Amino acid sequence: MKFPGKSRSSTAAFLPVCCLFLKILQPGHSRLYNNRYAGDKVIRLTPKSEEEAYALKKIYHQLKVDLWQPSSISYVSEGTITDIHIHQNASRALLTFLQEANIQYKILIGDLQEALENGNSLGTQRRRRSLSKYNYEVYHSLEEIQCWMHHLNNTRSDLIQMFSIGRSYEGRALFILKALLTYRSDPAMRKMLNHLYFYIMPVFNVDGYHFSWTHDRFWRKTRSRNGFHCRGVDANRNWKVKWCGEGASLHPCDDTYCGPFPESEPEVKAVSKFLRKHRNHIKAYLSFHAYAQMLLYPYSYKYATIPNFGCVESAAHEAVKALQSVHGVQYKYGPASSMLYVSSGSSLDWAYKTGIPYAFAFELRDTGHFGFLLPEMLIRPTCMETMLAVKNITMHLLKKCPKERRRVNSAT
């Protein structure tokens, strides 16, 4: 978000922006992935002791489970809710182990392939194709999202400017929309948006997102090659802030692999370059992830209080309260390190340390019932509540905290 030098008037819908945010985090599926997830399960466990946690970490390593939360096996400890995706050929061994060890568990998804196939329908798939009637309540492929972006750029050039800030590892353009937005029915919102414009990057990890539609629905990393048989880097561990410290892995096959060096990924490099160029004008950085129902702010890499804690905490409190008022969905809020776990090299910390005074990360719906398979019917309610939270954060920017902001810019 950036304050321009003067006010201006324009019109645009606010809800579609939110729906677009959600699409980048929860890709749907257009194929059956060759039935690769048939019989796979998603299981929730909460170790009651450190002994149980140690036993679970050991069996997780042996069976090579796909950890949905937390992001790394190293975070598994007493009392930590753990959601795992286990392949069919290993699920029997895991369940037998759990029963013999008397470790309690809950099966969240009994057949992952069936859950995938039930998530979308041929009807909604057909409804995706018209750009003039772009359906904001279904998931879209990368190609469809970018075609929609081009369509908006061509038909609403008075409101939207589309440009590329670079290319991904596989050569795909990294598009950003510079949007001028107003809110017709709310005078306060209209006044606010006459003093702001928004940079929106619908898809950050374009290669990984595309791959999640064509090959592996649950792929999370980039698609770069680093001389190892395992591909990709965790793009949210690759930023130049306490790079590859606690919460990141040096092993290329891990989901939290930090990369061979900071900003090794062209996607991270391009966005960090763009933010550095505009950092004196950008007032807030918001990123959207899934899942946990949390609103997080720095620090993520350490347990410490940020210099402008009062302003940021107040904004988070009001945002979460506003979000809950829509559908009653409860979000927790606080520093990422204490709400989730310590993790280094995140865009959240990097943006804040670079001088952007408000940096937030949304962990969207839900808390594990659907996990990474949030149904399309929940896109609209999730968007409605999330955008009200974004509105409250944006309104908070106009209040300003000049003394604390100076402290942020000098923070180390």
BELTA-V445493 format. One line per field, one symbol per residue. phi: phi as a letter, one per 20 degrees, with the letter a starting at -180 (. if undefined). psi: psi as a letter, one per 30 degrees, with the letter a starting at -180 (. if undefined). burial: b if it has 24 or more other ideal C-beta (glycine too) atoms within 12 Angstrom, else e. A space follows every 50 residues. Layout:
phi: ???
psi: ???
burial: ???
This chain:
phi: .beffbfbdacaeeggffgfgfgfdcfecdcellmfdfnfcdcdccgebf ffffffffffffelfeeebffbffefbgnefcdcddfgfdffffffgfff elefbceecfbffffffefccffffffffeffcgeedcecffffffffff fffedcffdccdbddqcfgenefdecdeddcccfecgfffffffdcccec dgceefffffffedccgdfcefcfdcndfedncffecdeeblglefncde efeefdgenfaflfegfffffffffffdffdedbcccccbcrmbddbfed ebeaefgdggffffffgfffffgfffcnfedebqfgfefdafbdmefgff ffffoefdcccedfgddpfdmedffffefffffgffffffgffffffffm cgfffffffdfc
psi: kkjlflllklklkeeeeeeeeeeffikakflghhgfgkfllkkkkjkflf eeeeeeeeeeeefhljjekafkfffklkfkkjkkjkleffeeeeeeeeee fhkklkjejejeeeeeffelleeeeefffjefhkjgglklleeeeeeeee eeeefhfffkkklkgalleggkkjkkkjkjkljefjeeeeeeffgllkkk jejeieeeeeefffejfgkflaglkgglfkllkjfggglijhkhbkglkf kffkfgkflflkhfkfeeeeeeeeeeegfffkfkkklkaklfiljlllle fljlkleheeeeeeeeeeeeeeeffeggkkkllakeefedlkklglfeee eeffgjfjkkkkjalbgfefbghklffgeeeeeeeefeeeeeeeefefel ieeeeeeefgl.
burial: bbbeeeeeebebbbbbbbbbbbbbbbbbbbeebeebbeebbbbbbbbeee ebbebbbebbeebebbbbbbbbbbbbbeebbbbbbbbeebbeebbebbee eebebebbbeebbebbeebbeeeeeeebeeeeebbbbbbbbbebbbebbb ebbeebeebbebebbbebbbebbbbbbbbbbbbeeeeebbebbebbbbbb bbbbbbbbbbbbbeebbbbbbbbbebeeeebbbbbbbbbbbbbbbbbbbe bbebbbbbbeebbbbbbbbbbbebbeebbeebbbbbbbbbbbbbbbbbbb bbeeebbbbebbbbbbbbbbebbeebeebebebbbbbebbbbbbbbbbbb bbbbbbbbbbbbbbbbbbebbbbbbbebbbbbbbbbbbbbbbbbbbbbee beebbeebeebe
